[in-house]
Amino acid sequence: MRNSISRVYAQGDAFSMGFALGKASGIHFEERTMRTEEFQALQRRWRNSDYVQNLESAARAAYPRFVREIEGIAEGAGQDFQTVFLWNCRGDLQLPDNVSTITKNVAATGCTSILIPANGNEPAAIAHNEDGGVELLGACSWVEARPDAGLAWSSFMYPCMLPGHTFGVNEAGVVQTINNIRARDLKPGVPRQIICRAVLEAADLDDAVNVLKRKDRASGFHHNLGEAKTGRLLSVEAPASGCAVREPTSPQAHANHLLYSEFDTLEQTISLSSRNRQEAAARMITEGLLTSGAETVLFEDTTPIHCDRDRRDDYAQTLATSVFTLFPDRVEWRIHASPEQRNAIVGEMRLTG
């Protein structure tokens, strides 16, 4: 099946930006996302609940502009706000016990990222497989946004979900890619989608890390961060209960479970796929395969690191593969729709200031 990644342009105030994103992705949200068991189960369990109301209140208090973007997304998609906001909280909510094993596995899936520090004349880079439910294949977009307030940014986007939680870059030269984690420390607070959107606004790495150190986060991700002007890279594990920061000095991979000693006692869900991808990517890096390009690792299909309908063990689908290369004055990116559809989208973000 051919994977189509559309390009969407958005500008203006927060609501206008969101409206453009909702209009562009609303049909996929209605025809694909809303029909999934996960969506329907979360709506039945959590809609109009005090818990989701607490998430919304925390989001509005911390980042009202990004909630306004979600309001615009809902309006553009022809949906009510509560439906879209609740779906943007999917990672902050416990799935009901009676959902199918397939749905539980999909909720636990995630991505594989590689951090490649600068080496001699070779600039730093971040590479990433974005994995999600099979229903999202061909339904995602590459957004290029220029808001009235805040930095210009570009990001991969799921239908009607606030951008930032996949992979993206802003005009300050801050790059972010995300790996899902399933730490069992959920609590009322600022939803992780909102947190990722806030990082997409960061002026530098310190600014980004400060967002991830907030004590009022409802849940969390693993964040791969880069800064073009300095070439620095950071690997940040940030479940709701803490934040551990590492600055790699050699190439490293990260899949979908917590690795750092700070969280040795924190309960988490670790899928077989995440274990296998973590081990395979680390082995391939040790064997020196990155010299042929990050795609050599991320397109590996026997583990599988690259997942498709025929090669998966927890129902994931690789929706896109991205490589960001960090130069002092710009970030260049290439996005592959599949191993057979390379360089589907290429571009650069020039630094401002």
C-alpha positions in Angstrom: 0.0 0.0 0.0 1.4 3.4 -1.0 1.9 5.8 1.9 0.8 9.3 1.2 2.0 12.2 3.4 0.2 15.4 2.7 1.7 18.9 3.3 -0.4 21.4 5.3 0.3 25.1 5.8 -1.0 27.0 8.7 -0.6 30.6 9.9 -2.3 33.2 12.0 -3.5 33.2 15.6 -3.8 29.9 17.6 -7.4 29.2 16.6 -6.8 29.9 12.9 -3.8 27.6 13.0 -5.8 24.9 14.6 -8.7 25.4 12.2 -6.5 24.8 9.2 -5.1 21.6 10.8 -8.5 20.3 11.6 -9.9 21.1 8.2 -7.0 19.3 6.6 -7.2 16.2 8.8 -10.9 16.0 9.9 -12.0 13.5 7.3 -9.3 11.0 8.3 -10.2 11.6 12.0 -13.8 10.8 11.3 -13.3 7.9 8.9 -10.3 6.2 10.6 -9.5 7.3 14.1 -13.1 7.5 15.4 -13.8 4.0 14.3 -11.0 2.4 16.3 -11.7 0.4 19.5 -9.3 2.6 21.4 -11.0 5.8 20.5 -14.5 4.4 21.3 -13.3 2.8 24.6 -11.7 6.0 25.8 -14.8 8.1 24.9 -17.1 5.7 26.8 -14.9 5.6 29.9 -13.6 9.1 30.2 -15.9 11.5 28.4 -17.4 14.2 30.8 -15.3 12.7 33.7 -13.8 14.8 36.4 -10.4 13.4 35.5 -10.5 14.8 32.0 -11.8 18.1 33.3 -8.8 18.3 35.6 -6.5 17.6 32.5 -8.3 20.4 30.6 -8.1 22.8 33.6 -4.3 22.1 34.0 -3.7 22.6 30.2 -5.6 25.9 30.1 -3.8 27.2 33.2 -0.3 26.3 31.8 -0.6 26.7 28.0 -3.9 28.4 27.0 -2.7 29.1 23.5 -2.2 25.5 22.8 -5.7 24.6 24.1 -7.0 27.3 21.7 -5.2 25.4 18.9 -7.1 22.3 19.9 -10.4 24.3 19.8 -9.5 25.4 16.3 -8.7 21.8 15.3 -12.1 20.7 16.5 -13.9 23.5 14.7 -12.0 22.8 11.5 -12.8 19.1 11.7 -16.5 19.6 12.4 -16.2 18.0 15.8 -17.0 19.1 19.3 -14.1 20.2 21.5 -14.5 17.5 24.1 -14.2 14.7 21.5 -10.9 16.1 20.1 -9.5 17.2 23.5 -10.1 13.8 25.0 -8.4 12.1 22.1 -5.4 14.4 22.6 -5.3 13.0 26.1 -5.1 9.4 25.0 -1.7 8.8 26.5 -2.7 10.3 29.8 -5.7 8.0 30.3 -5.9 4.3 31.4 -7.5 2.1 28.8 -10.5 0.0 30.2 -9.5 -3.5 31.0 -12.0 -5.1 28.7 -10.5 -3.8 25.4 -9.0 -6.3 23.1 -5.3 -7.4 23.2 -4.8 -5.8 19.8 -5.9 -2.4 21.1 -3.8 -2.8 24.2 -0.8 -3.6 22.0 -1.5 -0.6 19.7 -1.6 1.7 22.7 1.8 0.5 23.8 3.5 0.8 20.5 5.8 3.7 19.6 8.9 4.6 17.7 12.6 4.1 17.3 15.0 7.1 17.4 18.8 7.4 16.8 20.9 10.3 18.2 24.1 10.8 16.3 26.5 13.4 17.8 28.7 15.6 15.6 32.0 13.8 14.7 34.7 15.8 13.1 33.3 17.5 10.0 30.1 15.4 10.2 27.2 17.4 11.8 24.9 16.0 14.5 21.7 14.3 13.4 18.6 12.8 14.8 16.8 10.0 12.9 13.4 8.6 13.8 10.9 5.9 12.8 7.3 7.1 13.6 5.2 4.1 14.4 1.5 4.0 15.0 -1.7 2.2 14.3 -2.1 0.7 10.8 -5.3 2.8 10.3 -3.0 6.0 10.2 -1.1 4.9 7.1 -1.7 7.6 4.5 -3.7 9.7 6.9 -0.8 11.9 8.4 0.6 15.2 7.3 3.7 17.3 7.4 2.7 20.7 8.8 4.6 23.9 8.1 3.3 26.6 10.5 3.9 30.3 11.0 2.0 31.5 14.0 1.3 35.1 14.9 2.8 34.5 18.3 5.7 32.2 18.9 8.3 30.5 16.6 7.7 29.1 13.1 7.8 25.3 13.2 7.3 22.2 11.1 6.0 18.9 12.5 4.5 15.5 11.5 0.9 15.3 12.5 -1.7 12.6 13.2 -5.3 13.5 12.3 -6.7 16.1 14.7 -3.9 15.7 17.2 -1.9 18.7 18.4 1.5 18.6 16.5 4.7 18.1 18.4 4.4 14.5 19.7 6.0 12.9 16.6 9.0 14.7 15.0 9.5 18.3 14.3 11.7 21.4 14.2 11.4 25.1 14.9 13.1 28.2 13.6 15.3 28.4 16.7 16.9 25.2 15.4 15.4 23.0 18.1 14.6 19.5 16.9 12.4 17.1 18.8 11.5 13.4 18.1 9.3 11.4 20.5 9.3 7.8 21.7 6.2 6.6 23.5 6.7 5.1 26.9 4.1 3.3 29.1 5.1 4.3 32.7 2.5 3.5 35.3 2.6 6.9 37.0 -0.3 8.7 35.4 -1.7 11.6 37.4 -3.9 14.7 36.9 -1.9 17.4 35.2 -0.9 19.0 31.9 -1.4 16.4 29.1 1.7 15.2 27.4 0.5 16.4 24.0 0.5 19.9 25.3 3.9 19.4 26.8 5.3 18.3 23.4 3.7 21.3 21.7 5.4 23.5 24.3 8.8 22.0 23.5 8.2 22.8 19.9 8.2 26.4 21.0 11.5 26.2 22.9 14.1 28.8 22.1 17.0 26.5 23.0 17.7 23.2 24.8 17.6 24.7 28.3 14.1 26.1 27.5 13.0 22.6 26.3 14.4 20.8 29.3 12.7 23.3 31.7 9.3 22.3 30.1 10.1 18.6 30.6 11.0 19.2 34.3 7.6 20.6 35.1 6.1 18.9 38.2 2.5 19.1 36.9 2.8 16.8 33.9 0.0 14.2 33.6 2.2 11.5 31.9 5.3 11.6 29.6 7.4 10.5 26.7 11.0 10.0 25.9 12.2 13.1 24.1 15.2 13.3 21.7 16.3 16.9 21.4 18.8 18.7 19.3 20.0 22.3 19.0 21.4 23.4 15.6 23.5 26.4 16.7 25.5 24.3 19.1 25.1 20.9 17.7 24.2 19.5 21.1 21.9 16.5 21.5 19.9 15.4 24.5 18.1 12.2 25.4 15.4 12.9 28.0 13.2 10.4 29.7 10.3 12.3 31.2 7.5 10.2 32.8 5.1 12.1 35.0 7.1 11.4 38.1 10.5 12.6 37.0 13.0 13.8 34.3 16.3 12.2 33.5 18.6 14.0 31.0 21.6 12.4 29.1 23.9 14.1 26.6 25.3 11.3 24.3 28.9 11.3 23.2 28.4 8.5 20.7 25.5 7.3 18.6 22.7 5.7 20.5 19.2 4.4 19.9 16.0 4.5 22.0 12.8 2.6 21.6 9.7 2.6 23.8 10.7 1.9 27.4 12.6 3.7 30.1 16.3 2.8 30.2 17.8 5.2 32.8 18.7 4.2 36.4 16.5 7.0 37.8 13.5 4.9 36.9 14.6 1.4 37.8 11.8 1.1 40.4 9.1 2.7 38.3 6.6 0.2 36.9 6.2 0.3 33.1 4.8 -1.7 30.2 7.5 -3.0 28.0 6.4 -4.6 24.7 8.3 -7.4 23.0 8.7 -5.1 20.0 10.3 -2.4 22.1 12.8 -4.8 23.6 13.7 -6.3 20.2 14.1 -2.9 18.5 16.2 -1.5 21.3 18.6 -4.5 21.2 18.7 -4.7 17.4 19.3 -0.9 16.9 22.0 -0.9 19.6 23.7 -3.9 18.0 23.7 -2.4 14.5 25.1 0.9 15.8 27.9 -1.1 17.5 28.6 -2.9 14.3 29.2 0.5 12.5 26.2 0.3 10.2 25.4 4.0 10.7 28.3 4.8 8.4 25.9 3.9 5.5 23.3 6.3 6.9 20.7 6.1 9.6 18.3 4.5 7.2 20.4 1.4 7.3 19.3 0.9 10.8 15.8 2.3 10.7 14.8 0.4 7.6 15.9 -3.0 9.1 12.9 -5.2 8.6 13.7 -8.6 10.2 13.6 -7.6 13.9 11.6 -5.5 12.8 12.8 -2.0 13.5 10.8 -0.9 10.4 7.3 -2.2 10.8 4.7 -2.9 8.1 1.7 -5.0 7.7 3.7 -8.2 7.0 6.5 -7.6 9.6 5.2 -6.6 13.0 4.8 -8.3 16.4 2.7 -5.7 18.3 0.5 -4.3 15.5 2.5 -1.2 14.7 3.0 0.4 11.3 5.9 2.7 10.5 4.2 5.8 9.2 7.3 7.8 8.2 11.1 7.8 8.7 12.7 11.2 9.3 16.3 12.3 9.4 17.2 15.8 10.7 20.8 17.1 10.1 21.9 20.0 12.3 24.1 22.8 10.9 25.0 26.0 12.8 22.6 28.1 10.6 19.9 25.6 9.6 18.3 22.2 10.0 17.9 20.1 7.0 15.3 17.2 6.9 14.4 14.4 4.7 11.2 12.3 5.3 10.7 8.9 3.8 7.2 7.6 3.4 8.6 4.0 3.2 11.9 2.3 2.1 10.5 2.3 -1.4 9.3 6.0 -1.2 12.4 7.8 -0.1 12.7 11.6 0.2 8.9 12.1 0.0 9.4 15.4 1.7 12.7 17.3 2.0 13.4 20.8 3.2 15.3 23.0 5.7 14.6 25.4 8.5 16.8 28.5 8.5 17.6 29.8 12.0 16.4 33.3 13.0 18.1 35.7 15.4 
